[in-house]
Amino acid sequence: MSLSSETKKVLFDACKTSFTLFKIIIPVSIIVKIFSELGLIKIIGDGLSPVMGIVGLPGDFGIVWATTMITNIYGGMIAFFHLSLSNTYTVAQVTILSTMMLIAHTLPVEVRIAQKAGVRAWFTILLRIGCAFIIGIILSFIFTKFNMLQDVNNLLWQPRITNPTLIQWIIDQLRNYAMIFLIILGLMSLIYILKKTGAMQKLINLMKPGLRLLGISKNAAPVTIIGMTLGLSYGGGLIIKEAKEKMLSKKDVFLSLSLMGLSHSLIEDTLLMVAIGANLIGILGARIIFTIIVMFFLIKFIKHISKKSFKRFLVR
């Protein structure tokens, strides 16, 4: 295959994958915008207020987590900033909240991406919200029991508060979509170069012991690594492509997306939580250890159920 034809193939694959993501992201973004305008996110947040006490957090944090789950981490950060103007919180409280936000956020988009790749929506929702609560309870117990991170939290970040018009919102969304396409194109070009030079195989061999522990096959390794470092939308988008091309088994898709659901965008999102005052060891170290434990039990679970049950209840 000539360089020209290979370049065209990479460009075509990037367009196809981006279009698949846009078919998910655009309708969901519009629905979320309507929810926001109607005040439904605040209603959900108010409903979560009593539940936040279970993880040792103030009821006001319900609106922060609701905003994060329905919109994205940036939306949750802005909601937290508004609360911090009139309240003070401990580093422990912010770390617990941040860890829960990192596991369960942007659910309308990311659950739909996982569903499109082949994982049942109910499982993804239960895994991410359930695990967010469990790790919140664990961290709350540890921080309280050992009197850890009880200093007053300090914000390192202050958002630019805006109230965009509908036209400005549309323009911002179009910019986001253009950026998504460019990142997808860059990722596919990088994967192509790494495969051609043999660097991808060397990277997979280097990470093989850890990936095997998490149930990730060598076929799913590249896209899983991308999802864990850059984000589920990108990793999930590539998984959708490879699942359609029958390059990944249903087990590969299920375990890879489960892993990414609990630990993805480990660089950017983690730094965002540090910016609002969360403890790095708590939000990164605890989340990775928790993810490994959950994946261990998840692998054991799917080994003990029949293939028929696996295909019927967990994957599409």
Secondary structure, 3 states (H helix, E strand, C coil): CCHHHHHHHHHHHHHHHHHHHHHHHHHHHHHHHHHHHCCHHHHHHHHHHHHHHHHCCCCCHHHHHHHHHHCCHHHHHHHHHHHHCCCCCEHHHHHHHHHHHHHCCCHHHHHHHHHHHCECHHHHHHHHHHHHHHHHHHHHHHHHHCCCCCCECCCCCCCCCCCCCHHHHHHHHHHHHHHHHHHHHHHHHHHHHHHHHCHHHHHHHHHHHHHHHCCCCCCCHHHHHHHHHHCHHHHHHHHHHHHHCCCCCHHHHHHHHHHHHHCCCCCHHHHHHHHCCCCHHHHHHHHHHHHHHHHHHHHHHHHCCCHHHHHHHHEC
